[in-house]
C-alpha cells in the first residue's frame, strides 16, 4: 500500500502562536435589557467584532476564530435572520479595507450553500483580497456546526479510502484533522464564551480538545480590549498539561 499517500499534518509551533476562539453570546439579552430590539444588539455586536479584531492584533493573538452564525440559527425568526444577513453584507463590504490595513487574513468556515449568491461572492472576494495578510488569521464560522464539520471530514476520509487514495491503516488523528474545514489553522489555545453561559454549543468540537475554557458574564456587545486582556491573563495563569502530570 506504499503508493497511497496520506495527507501530512501541518506543522504547528505552539510557542509562536496564540489562537483565541470566541463564542459571541448575548446580543439579544443585551438589547432586551436596554429595551431595544434584538437587531440593535446584533448591530452593537458587529462593532464588538471590529474592536476585538483590532485588540487581538495589539495583544499578540495570531489566530482568532469567531462563531458568527450557527447552522441552528436559521431557526430564529425570519426578520432577525434577514437582519443578520444584512449585517453580514455590511461587514463584508465595509471592513475589508480595515482588515487590509491591520494585516488581517479573513477566512470563512461552514456550509456556504444556504447563503445567497451575493453573500457567497462577497465572502470569496474578501478571502481573495486578504489571503496574503499574515499579522492575524481571522476565521469566522458561518452556517457552521461542529458535528457537521466532523461528519463532512469523515465523509471525505471514507471517500479517500474507497477510491484508493488512503489506506485504512493511514487514518490517524492527524490525517483526519487534515480533512477539517481549515486544517492549516492550529487548534485553539483558549475558548472564550461571553454573557455568562457555560456550554460549547457545537463549536469546534474536534479542535478544542485541549483548549482552556474561559467564561465571562460580559455580554458580547460590551466585550472590549480589557475583557480580552483579562481572559488572556486568566489563560496564561493556568498550567496546560495536555493529559500529562504536573511538572
DARAMO-V645715 format. One record per residue. N is the residue number from 1. PSI is psi in whole degrees, -180 to 180 (none if undefined). D_LAST is the distance of its C-alpha to the last C-alpha in Angstrom with 2 decimals. Layout:
{{N:PSI:D_LAST} {N:PSI:D_LAST}}
This chain:
{{1:16:41.41} {2:-17:40.28} {3:-10:42.49} {4:127:40.35} {5:120:37.92} {6:146:34.89} {7:138:33.68} {8:137:30.80} {9:146:27.69} {10:138:27.56} {11:140:25.03} {12:143:22.45} {13:86:20.73} {14:-34:18.08} {15:-20:17.78} {16:-4:21.56} {17:153:22.25} {18:108:22.01} {19:118:23.70} {20:126:24.92} {21:141:26.93} {22:129:29.27} {23:108:31.45} {24:96:34.31} {25:147:35.72} {26:6:38.38} {27:-47:41.31} {28:-43:43.80} {29:-36:42.70} {30:-46:42.72} {31:-44:46.27} {32:-39:47.42} {33:-24:46.23} {34:7:48.40} {35:28:51.35} {36:159:51.05} {37:156:51.25} {38:-32:48.08} {39:-31:49.02} {40:-36:48.62} {41:-39:44.99} {42:-38:44.45} {43:-44:46.14} {44:-35:43.97} {45:-35:40.92} {46:-36:42.03} {47:-36:42.02} {48:-33:38.41} {49:-48:37.55} {50:-45:39.20} {51:-37:37.43} {52:-36:33.98} {53:-47:34.54} {54:-41:35.51} {55:-37:32.63} {56:-41:30.15} {57:-45:31.64} {58:-31:31.40} {59:6:27.78} {60:14:26.49} {61:134:26.20} {62:-27:27.04} {63:131:27.68} {64:124:29.23} {65:125:30.36} {66:135:32.79} {67:97:34.21} {68:-40:37.84} {69:118:39.93} {70:164:38.99} {71:-21:41.23} {72:-17:41.92} {73:-16:43.18} {74:-18:46.52} {75:-9:47.37} {76:165:47.77} {77:145:51.33} {78:-39:53.10} {79:-34:53.77} {80:-43:50.11} {81:-43:49.12} {82:-39:51.93} {83:-40:50.74} {84:-40:47.21} {85:-37:48.71} {86:-43:50.78} {87:-37:47.77} {88:-42:46.04} {89:-45:49.15} {90:-44:49.24} {91:-46:45.62} {92:-31:46.07} {93:-36:49.31} {94:-15:48.41} {95:-9:44.80} {96:-39:44.76} {97:-43:46.17} {98:-40:43.41} {99:-40:40.73} {100:-47:42.36} {101:-36:42.38} {102:-4:38.69} {103:34:37.75} {104:131:36.57} {105:129:36.85} {106:135:37.87} {107:143:37.34} {108:132:38.37} {109:152:36.97} {110:180:38.78} {111:112:42.23} {112:-10:44.80} {113:-30:47.83} {114:-14:48.58} {115:156:48.82} {116:161:52.21} {117:-41:53.22} {118:-35:53.10} {119:-41:49.52} {120:-39:48.42} {121:-41:50.31} {122:-40:48.71} {123:-49:45.19} {124:-40:46.02} {125:-41:47.63} {126:-39:44.70} {127:-43:42.26} {128:-44:44.56} {129:-31:45.10} {130:6:41.44} {131:-22:40.04} {132:0:39.58} {133:144:37.74} {134:-2:34.17} {135:-37:33.03} {136:132:31.88} {137:107:31.99} {138:120:33.46} {139:129:33.68} {140:125:35.89} {141:117:36.03} {142:134:39.68} {143:51:41.21} {144:144:37.74} {145:136:36.16} {146:-42:32.86} {147:-39:34.51} {148:-39:37.37} {149:-45:35.10} {150:-40:33.43} {151:-43:36.91} {152:-40:38.29} {153:-42:35.53} {154:-38:36.18} {155:-42:39.85} {156:-38:39.38} {157:-44:37.30} {158:-41:40.01} {159:-40:42.70} {160:-38:41.01} {161:-43:40.85} {162:-37:44.42} {163:9:45.95} {164:6:44.19} {165:-15:41.85} {166:131:38.74} {167:147:38.34} {168:-39:36.80} {169:-11:34.17} {170:-1:33.14} {171:100:32.20} {172:177:28.42} {173:-39:26.12} {174:-44:26.48} {175:-36:30.26} {176:-46:30.56} {177:-29:28.66} {178:-9:31.11} {179:7:33.90} {180:176:32.67} {181:-38:34.60} {182:74:32.49} {183:-18:30.46} {184:-7:29.80} {185:127:28.04} {186:155:24.21} {187:149:22.78} {188:140:22.49} {189:-36:19.34} {190:138:20.86} {191:123:23.90} {192:134:26.10} {193:131:29.00} {194:170:31.66} {195:18:34.27} {196:-12:32.33} {197:145:32.20} {198:70:28.99} {199:167:29.51} {200:-30:29.00} {201:42:32.72} {202:34:32.53} {203:122:30.77} {204:49:28.68} {205:-39:27.78} {206:-45:26.40} {207:-25:24.66} {208:20:22.68} {209:-38:20.75} {210:20:17.37} {211:147:18.89} {212:138:18.04} {213:130:21.25} {214:122:23.03} {215:133:26.36} {216:146:28.88} {217:-11:32.29} {218:127:33.88} {219:149:36.45} {220:-43:36.26} {221:-24:39.49} {222:-1:38.06} {223:127:34.68} {224:-171:34.46} {225:-39:32.39} {226:-37:31.04} {227:-41:29.91} {228:-43:28.09} {229:-40:26.50} {230:-42:25.45} {231:-40:23.88} {232:-35:21.95} {233:-42:20.82} {234:-48:19.62} {235:-46:17.79} {236:-17:16.14} {237:-2:14.94} {238:156:12.85} {239:118:9.31} {240:115:10.27} {241:-14:8.46} {242:41:11.83} {243:-10:11.87} {244:175:8.64} {245:162:6.38} {246:141:3.79} {247:none:0.00}}
